[in-house]
Amino acid sequence: MTSRPEHLPERLALISDVQAAEYITSGLLEGREDVPSIALNKVAEPLDQNDERFQLHRVRDLIDDAMDRFQDERPTTADAWLAPRLHETLRLTRREAAEKQLWTYIALGVAPDYVVWRHLPEPRPEGSRGPVARDKFIGPHYKQAFSRLWWAAELFRDGPDYGPVVVACGNQDMLNSALRLDIIDHRPTALALVGLLRDGIVRTGREVNALAPAVNAAAATLLYDVIAPDVERSEEPLREWIEEAASALPSPRIDLPVGPEEDRVPESAVQTLASHFEELFADAPVRGRTQDERH
């Protein structure tokens, strides 16, 4: 199995898809080879030396703890634990998080062993395994191994509260389906979806995969931000939270971390959409669900 990179530098860095392609070998994707970290870091572009957020060891220590904590469980269970802590550790703006080269470097230069451990497919009946998908290293934000966790934490948190993130990331279909939808950028929509999951109205992957497109399709005619408005968000809490990174302790491993002290989502807006989404779900075509089970 791919092992922890040796000779890790002090800073996170950027690496392009073109540069990364040389190191994403079939041996890496099959968990047989390591990334040559010295060669990779010669072509990577280190991030700002004066920004405390970009200390590599804080991210690597967190990932080590995730692998240790979930080594005897299904790797998918690590998502709900790691997502809020990765978000709180990095403390990025959305513009910074949109920098694809950062996530490519974290996957290849910081923790390729985690990507293989987390995303290597389950063994086939005959005992063989398929490779890790390349997009877990260099894919879009909703597929790449670390970007998907950061964005899930960003879009599902309720101001400083990461509780909804844990619920969302605890269901792989919610995590995989919802992050593709533009409507998830509307906080009441995101929390209403999580509420249906938390309250057991939506349970299975099939149900989540029926709900998400129904909610997305309805958004074309029903403006969610009009019927369920969010509060106007100030940039100051995020700015202060980022500035506190220099003195911040490592992200807590037992308790949930605390995000920026932004205003929470209005509960009335969440309830309005949750009721509407429940109605949509009742009529959504869920594979295997009978007509009687819809009502």
C-alpha positions as CSV (number, residue, x, y, z in Angstrom):
1,M,0.0,0.0,0.0
2,T,1.2,3.6,-0.7
3,S,3.1,4.9,2.2
4,R,3.5,8.3,3.9
5,P,5.7,10.7,1.8
6,E,9.2,11.2,3.0
7,H,11.1,14.5,3.1
8,L,7.9,16.6,3.5
9,P,8.6,20.4,3.2
10,E,7.4,22.9,5.8
11,R,4.9,24.6,3.5
12,L,2.0,23.7,1.4
13,A,2.4,24.4,-2.3
14,L,0.7,24.5,-5.7
15,I,1.1,22.0,-8.5
16,S,-0.7,22.1,-11.9
17,D,-2.5,19.1,-13.4
18,V,0.1,19.0,-16.2
19,Q,2.9,18.8,-13.6
20,A,0.9,16.3,-11.5
21,A,0.2,13.9,-14.4
22,E,3.7,12.6,-14.4
23,Y,3.3,11.3,-10.8
24,I,-0.2,9.8,-11.1
25,T,1.0,6.4,-12.3
26,S,-0.9,3.2,-12.5
27,G,1.2,2.0,-9.7
28,L,0.0,4.8,-7.4
29,L,-3.6,4.4,-8.4
30,E,-3.4,0.7,-7.6
31,G,-1.6,1.4,-4.3
32,R,1.7,-0.3,-5.3
33,E,3.9,2.8,-5.7
34,D,4.8,5.9,-3.7
35,V,5.0,9.4,-5.0
36,P,8.7,10.6,-5.4
37,S,8.2,13.5,-3.0
38,I,11.6,15.1,-3.6
39,A,11.1,15.3,-7.4
40,L,7.5,16.5,-7.0
41,N,8.5,19.3,-4.6
42,K,11.1,20.5,-7.0
43,V,8.4,21.5,-9.5
44,A,5.8,22.6,-6.9
45,E,5.3,26.3,-6.0
46,P,5.4,26.9,-2.2
47,L,2.8,29.1,-0.7
48,D,3.4,32.4,1.2
49,Q,6.1,31.9,3.8
50,N,4.5,34.4,6.1
51,D,1.0,32.8,6.2
52,E,0.7,30.5,9.2
53,R,-2.3,28.7,7.6
54,F,0.0,27.0,5.1
55,Q,2.2,25.0,7.5
56,L,2.2,21.6,6.0
57,H,2.6,19.6,9.2
58,R,-0.8,20.8,10.6
59,V,-2.6,19.2,7.7
60,R,-0.5,16.1,7.7
61,D,-0.9,15.6,11.4
62,L,-4.7,15.8,11.0
63,I,-4.7,13.3,8.2
64,D,-2.5,10.9,10.2
65,D,-5.0,11.1,13.1
66,A,-7.9,10.4,10.7
67,M,-6.2,7.3,9.3
68,D,-5.3,6.0,12.8
69,R,-8.8,6.7,14.1
70,F,-10.6,4.9,11.3
71,Q,-8.1,2.2,10.4
72,D,-10.4,-0.6,11.7
73,E,-13.5,0.9,10.1
74,R,-14.7,1.5,6.6
75,P,-12.7,4.4,5.1
76,T,-15.9,6.2,4.2
77,T,-16.6,6.8,7.9
78,A,-13.6,9.2,8.0
79,D,-15.3,11.8,5.8
80,A,-17.6,13.1,8.5
81,W,-14.8,13.4,11.0
82,L,-12.2,14.9,8.7
83,A,-14.3,17.4,6.7
84,P,-15.0,20.0,9.5
85,R,-11.5,19.7,10.9
86,L,-9.8,20.1,7.5
87,H,-11.9,23.2,7.0
88,E,-11.1,24.7,10.4
89,T,-7.4,23.8,10.0
90,L,-6.9,25.5,6.6
91,R,-9.2,28.5,7.2
92,L,-9.4,29.4,3.5
93,T,-11.6,32.0,1.7
94,R,-13.8,30.6,-1.1
95,R,-11.5,32.2,-3.6
96,E,-8.5,30.5,-2.1
97,A,-10.4,27.2,-2.0
98,A,-11.2,27.5,-5.7
99,E,-7.4,27.2,-6.4
100,K,-7.4,23.6,-7.8
101,Q,-3.6,23.4,-7.7
102,L,-3.7,23.5,-3.9
103,W,-5.9,20.5,-3.6
104,T,-3.8,18.6,-6.2
105,Y,-0.7,19.3,-4.1
106,I,-2.3,18.1,-0.9
107,A,-3.4,14.9,-2.6
108,L,-0.1,14.2,-4.2
109,G,2.5,16.0,-2.1
110,V,1.0,15.7,1.4
111,A,-1.2,12.7,1.6
112,P,-1.3,10.3,-1.4
113,D,-1.4,7.5,1.1
114,Y,-4.7,8.8,2.5
115,V,-6.2,9.2,-1.0
116,V,-5.4,5.5,-1.8
117,W,-6.5,4.3,1.6
118,R,-9.8,6.2,1.4
119,H,-10.7,5.7,-2.2
120,L,-9.3,2.3,-3.3
121,P,-12.3,0.3,-4.3
122,E,-13.5,-2.6,-2.3
123,P,-12.1,-6.0,-3.4
124,R,-14.0,-7.8,-6.2
125,P,-15.5,-11.2,-5.4
126,E,-12.4,-12.9,-6.9
127,G,-10.2,-10.8,-4.6
128,S,-8.8,-8.3,-7.1
129,R,-9.3,-4.5,-6.8
130,G,-9.7,-1.8,-9.3
131,P,-7.6,1.4,-9.1
132,V,-8.3,4.6,-7.4
133,A,-10.1,7.0,-9.8
134,R,-7.7,9.7,-11.1
135,D,-10.2,12.4,-10.2
136,K,-9.6,11.8,-6.5
137,F,-6.2,13.4,-7.2
138,I,-7.0,16.0,-9.8
139,G,-10.8,16.1,-10.2
140,P,-13.4,18.8,-9.8
141,H,-14.2,20.2,-6.4
142,Y,-17.0,17.7,-5.8
143,K,-14.8,14.6,-6.6
144,Q,-11.2,15.5,-5.5
145,A,-10.4,13.7,-2.2
146,F,-9.8,16.8,-0.1
147,S,-11.5,19.5,-2.0
148,R,-14.9,17.7,-1.7
149,L,-14.5,17.6,2.1
150,W,-13.6,21.3,2.4
151,W,-16.5,22.4,0.2
152,A,-18.9,20.1,2.1
153,A,-17.8,21.7,5.3
154,E,-18.1,25.2,3.8
155,L,-21.6,24.7,2.3
156,F,-23.2,22.6,5.0
157,R,-22.0,24.5,8.1
158,D,-24.4,26.7,10.0
159,G,-22.2,29.7,10.7
160,P,-19.7,28.4,13.4
161,D,-21.6,25.1,13.8
162,Y,-20.2,22.1,11.9
163,G,-22.9,19.8,13.2
164,P,-24.8,19.7,9.9
165,V,-21.5,18.9,8.1
166,V,-21.2,15.7,10.1
167,V,-24.7,14.7,9.1
168,A,-24.2,15.5,5.4
169,C,-20.8,13.7,5.2
170,G,-22.1,10.7,7.0
171,N,-24.2,9.8,3.9
172,Q,-22.0,9.3,0.8
173,D,-24.9,9.9,-1.6
174,M,-25.7,13.3,0.0
175,L,-22.0,14.2,-0.1
176,N,-21.6,13.1,-3.7
177,S,-24.9,14.4,-5.1
178,A,-25.5,17.7,-3.3
179,L,-22.0,19.1,-4.0
180,R,-22.7,19.0,-7.7
181,L,-25.8,21.3,-7.4
182,D,-25.5,25.1,-7.6
183,I,-28.5,25.5,-5.3
184,I,-26.5,24.1,-2.4
185,D,-24.8,27.5,-2.2
186,H,-28.0,28.8,-0.7
187,R,-27.6,28.0,3.0
188,P,-31.3,27.4,3.9
189,T,-31.4,24.9,1.0
190,A,-28.3,23.1,2.2
191,L,-29.6,22.9,5.8
192,A,-33.1,21.8,4.8
193,L,-31.6,18.9,2.9
194,V,-29.5,17.9,5.9
195,G,-32.6,18.2,8.1
196,L,-34.5,15.6,6.1
197,L,-31.5,13.3,6.5
198,R,-31.1,14.0,10.2
199,D,-34.8,13.5,10.9
200,G,-34.9,10.2,9.1
201,I,-37.3,11.4,6.4
202,V,-34.7,10.5,3.8
203,R,-32.6,7.5,4.7
204,T,-31.1,5.4,1.9
205,G,-28.8,6.3,-0.9
206,R,-31.6,5.7,-3.4
207,E,-33.8,8.2,-1.5
208,V,-31.1,10.8,-1.5
209,N,-30.4,10.3,-5.2
210,A,-34.1,10.8,-5.9
211,L,-34.5,13.9,-3.6
212,A,-31.5,15.9,-4.9
213,P,-32.6,16.1,-8.6
214,A,-36.2,16.8,-7.6
215,V,-35.1,19.7,-5.4
216,N,-32.8,21.0,-8.2
217,A,-35.5,20.8,-10.8
218,A,-38.0,22.6,-8.7
219,A,-35.5,25.5,-8.2
220,A,-36.0,26.4,-11.9
221,T,-39.5,27.6,-11.2
222,L,-39.5,28.3,-7.4
223,L,-36.8,30.7,-6.3
224,Y,-35.6,29.3,-2.9
225,D,-33.8,32.5,-2.0
226,V,-37.1,34.4,-2.3
227,I,-39.4,32.1,-0.4
228,A,-36.7,31.3,2.2
229,P,-34.3,34.3,2.4
230,D,-31.0,34.0,4.2
231,V,-29.5,36.8,6.3
232,E,-27.0,39.1,4.7
233,R,-23.6,37.8,5.5
234,S,-20.8,40.0,6.7
235,E,-17.2,39.3,5.6
236,E,-15.8,40.4,9.0
237,P,-16.2,37.2,11.0
238,L,-14.4,35.2,8.3
239,R,-11.6,37.7,8.1
240,E,-11.2,37.6,11.9
241,W,-11.2,33.8,11.9
242,I,-8.5,33.7,9.3
243,E,-6.4,36.2,11.2
244,E,-6.7,34.0,14.3
245,A,-5.0,31.1,12.5
246,A,-1.5,32.2,13.6
247,S,-2.4,31.6,17.3
248,A,-5.0,28.8,16.8
249,L,-4.4,25.4,18.5
250,P,-4.6,22.3,16.4
251,S,-8.2,21.4,15.4
252,P,-9.8,19.4,18.3
253,R,-9.9,15.7,17.8
254,I,-12.8,14.8,20.1
255,D,-15.1,17.9,20.1
256,L,-16.2,19.5,16.9
257,P,-14.2,22.6,15.9
258,V,-15.8,26.0,15.8
259,G,-16.0,27.9,12.5
260,P,-16.2,31.6,11.8
261,E,-18.7,33.5,14.0
262,E,-21.1,34.2,11.2
263,D,-24.8,34.6,11.7
264,R,-26.7,31.3,11.7
265,V,-29.2,30.5,9.0
266,P,-32.8,31.6,9.9
267,E,-34.7,28.6,11.3
268,S,-37.9,29.8,9.6
269,A,-36.2,29.7,6.2
270,V,-34.9,26.2,6.8
271,Q,-38.3,24.9,8.0
272,T,-40.1,26.5,5.0
273,L,-37.8,24.6,2.6
274,A,-37.7,21.4,4.6
275,S,-41.6,21.2,4.3
276,H,-41.4,21.9,0.6
277,F,-38.7,19.3,0.0
278,E,-40.6,16.7,2.0
279,E,-43.5,17.2,-0.4
280,L,-41.2,16.9,-3.4
281,F,-39.7,13.7,-2.0
282,A,-43.1,12.1,-1.5
283,D,-43.6,12.2,-5.3
284,A,-40.0,11.6,-6.3
285,P,-39.3,8.4,-8.2
286,V,-37.3,6.3,-5.8
287,R,-36.0,3.1,-7.3
288,G,-37.7,0.1,-5.6
289,R,-40.3,2.2,-3.7
290,T,-43.9,1.1,-4.3
291,Q,-46.8,3.5,-4.9
292,D,-48.2,2.7,-1.4
293,E,-44.9,3.7,0.2
294,R,-45.0,7.2,-1.3
295,H,-48.0,8.2,0.9
